[in-house]
Amino acid sequence: MIRKTSAGDDSELAWFKSSYSDSSNPNDCVEVATTPSSIHVRDSKNTPGPRFAVTPDAWAHFVPYAAGT
């Protein structure tokens, strides 16, 4: 995980919701933004709140685990 004491200026990040998010409750999802060196994750219900970033390699290992495959 990439740790910073401040999120810094993330105004250029392009956030998107998962295509697997529950359409009956569109606010109940995480949002993701990618850069060449990191994957940023935040709660869609609290966009200015806490967030974290991981390396692309860590994300590539996490996604199949989260999908249950």
C-alpha positions as CSV (number, residue, x, y, z in Angstrom):
1,M,0.0,0.0,0.0
2,I,1.1,3.5,-0.7
3,R,0.9,5.7,2.4
4,K,0.9,9.5,2.5
5,T,0.0,11.8,5.3
6,S,-2.0,13.9,2.8
7,A,-3.9,12.9,-0.3
8,G,-2.3,15.9,-2.0
9,D,-3.8,17.3,-5.2
10,D,-5.8,14.6,-6.7
11,S,-8.0,16.9,-8.8
12,E,-6.6,15.3,-12.0
13,L,-7.7,11.8,-11.1
14,A,-10.5,10.3,-13.1
15,W,-12.7,8.4,-10.7
16,F,-15.1,5.6,-11.8
17,K,-17.4,3.1,-10.1
18,S,-17.2,-0.6,-10.7
19,S,-19.4,-2.1,-13.4
20,Y,-20.4,-4.6,-10.7
21,S,-21.8,-2.0,-8.3
22,D,-25.3,-2.5,-7.1
23,S,-27.7,-0.5,-9.4
24,S,-30.4,-0.6,-6.7
25,N,-28.2,1.6,-4.5
26,P,-25.8,3.6,-6.7
27,N,-24.1,5.2,-3.7
28,D,-23.1,1.9,-2.2
29,C,-19.8,1.4,-4.0
30,V,-16.1,2.1,-4.1
31,E,-14.6,4.3,-6.7
32,V,-11.2,3.8,-8.4
33,A,-8.8,6.1,-10.2
34,T,-5.7,4.8,-12.0
35,T,-2.3,6.3,-12.7
36,P,0.7,4.6,-14.2
37,S,2.2,4.0,-10.7
38,S,-0.8,3.6,-8.5
39,I,-4.5,2.6,-8.1
40,H,-6.5,4.9,-5.8
41,V,-9.6,3.7,-4.0
42,R,-12.3,5.7,-2.1
43,D,-15.8,5.3,-0.8
44,S,-18.4,6.7,-3.2
45,K,-20.5,7.9,-0.2
46,N,-17.6,10.0,1.2
47,T,-15.6,11.2,-1.7
48,P,-13.5,13.8,0.2
49,G,-12.9,11.3,3.0
50,P,-10.2,8.6,3.5
51,R,-8.7,6.9,0.6
52,F,-5.8,4.6,-0.2
53,A,-3.6,3.7,-3.1
54,V,-1.8,0.5,-4.0
55,T,0.6,-0.5,-6.7
56,P,-0.7,-1.9,-10.0
57,D,0.9,-5.3,-9.0
58,A,-1.0,-5.4,-5.7
59,W,-4.2,-4.4,-7.4
60,A,-3.8,-7.1,-10.0
61,H,-3.5,-9.7,-7.2
62,F,-6.4,-8.2,-5.2
63,V,-9.1,-8.1,-8.0
64,P,-9.3,-11.9,-8.6
65,Y,-9.4,-12.5,-4.9
66,A,-12.2,-10.0,-4.4
67,A,-14.1,-11.5,-7.4
68,G,-13.8,-14.9,-5.8
69,T,-12.1,-16.4,-8.8
